[in-house]
Amino acid sequence: MTMTNDLNTSDEVRIERSFNAPQELIWQMWTDPHHFEHWYGPTGATVSVAKMDLVVGGARHISMEMQTPNGTMRMWFVGEHLDIEPVRRLAYTESMSDEQGNVVPPSAMGMPADHPDTTQITIELDQVGDVTEMVMTHAGIPADSPGATGWNMAFDKLVPYVEALAAPSE
């Protein structure tokens, strides 16, 4: 696994990772709620809800919990699938929400006032030999934001999970 962060654009996070795993497996990490729950979110976060209607226009509803010095913080996200090209490309919107899926302003969740109500995540996968190259772009958040740190932590959790699933069984 290798990683680079392209910090040239101020209003997006772009992260490239390479996995020693089949492209289909990395696709499942993004599209199968069971797999998504195992790695999504920064270190210490857990996903308790991951609903994904994997069709263009289909909804996403995610709940992430983490411990803070003030107790348990629970964040909800909703989105809509914009583009689905199986095993190659996935694009969806993401907004903060309440438990019922109603969009809430990011400022209500402690985010900066200039944080957009809706952002877009695009995942592109390419099989190069035995390696899957992944490029994730999260448009709408600054490259130097806590969101960028959170994505890197999530991908750090994804690596051992993928490696365990991709390892040949004995």
N, C-alpha and C positions, 0 to 999 in steps of 0.2 A: 504494500500500500504506500502510495506517495501522496503528497498534498501540496497544493499551492493556493495562495489567496491572491486574487487580482484586485488590488485596492485602487485602481485608476479611476473608477467612477464613484463619485461621492454619494450617490443615492441608490446604490445597490451593493449587495454582497454577492461575490462570485467566488465559489470554492470548487476546486478540481481535486478529485480523488481517484486513485486507481485501486482496484480490488482484484485479488487473485481468486476470482469467482466468475461463474457464468453470468452473462448479461441478464438472463431470465431471473436468476436469483436476486440480483440487485433491483430489478423491476419489482419483484415481489416485496422487497423491503419497503417500497413506497406505496404499494397498492393493496397489500393484504393487511387488514387491520391487526391480525395476530402478530405478524412480524413488526409492523410499524410501532406497536406498543412496546416492543422490546428495546428500542433504541432512540426513539424520538425524545427530544428535550435535552437541556443541559445536564451536566453531572448532578446527580441527586434527585432529578425529576423523574416522575413516573407518569405514565399515561393510563388513565382509568377508563376512558371512553375513546374509541376510534371508529367512527362510522364513515364509510366511504361508498357512495353510489358511483361506481366507476363507469360513467357514461358522460359524454359532453353535456354540460348543463346539470349534471348530478351534484348533489350536495356532499359536503364534508362537515363533520362535527367532531371536534377533538377536545378532550379535557386533559390538562396536565397539572399535576400537583407537585409542590416542592416545599421543603421545610425552610423557613426563614427564622431569623432571630425573634420575630413577632408571632411565630406559629406557622401553621400550614397555610400556604397560599395556593389557591386553585384558580387556574386560568382556563377559559373556554375560547375556542376558535371555531369559526364557521368559514366555509368557502364554497366555491363552485368550480367544477372541473371545466377548463376552457379548451384543452387540447389533449387528446389521448392517442398516441401512436404506439401500440403495445410493444413493449420491451425496448423502445427507442426514446420516446419523448412523452413527458407529462407536464402539463401546465395547469395551475389552479390559483384562484384568489384566496386570500386569507384576511379575515377581520376578527377582531376581538369580539366576544359575544357573552351573553349570559347563558345559563344552563339550558334555556329553552331555544337557543339559537338566534336570539335577537341581537343584532349588531349593537355594540356599545362603543362610545368614543374611547380611543386609547388613553386619553387623559384620565378617565374614570378608573383605569387599571394602573395608574401611576406612571404612564409613559409621558415623554415630553409633549408639549402642546403642539409641536409641528409634526408629530408622528401621523402619517396618513391613516385614514379610516380603513382603507383596503390596500393590500400589497399583493404582489404576484410572485409565485414561486414557479420556476421552470427547471425541470430535470431533464438532462440529455445524457443518454447512455450509448456507448459504442464499444463493441467487442473488438479487441486487438489481440489476436492470438488467444492466450489463456487469461488475458487480463480484461476487465471491464473498466473503461474510462468513464467517469461520471463528472458532469459539470452541473452544479446547482447554482442558479441565480435567483436571488431574492430581491426583486425590484421594489423600491419604495422605502428601504431602510438604509441608513448610512453604513458605509463599509467599516467605519470605526465604532459602530454601535454595540451595545450589549448583545443585540441579536446576532451579530457576526460571531461573537464569542460563544454564544449558545449553540449556533449551528456547528462550530468546530467541536464543541464538547459532545454534541449528539453524534457526529460522525466518528469521534473517538470511541463512543460506545458501540457504534455500528460495526466497526472493524472486527472485534473479537466475536461478535455474534455471527457475522458472515463467515468468518474463518472457521468457526465450529460447524456451521451448516455445510460449508463447501469441502471440509476435510473428508478425504476418502475413509470410508468405514472399513474397519479391519475384521 
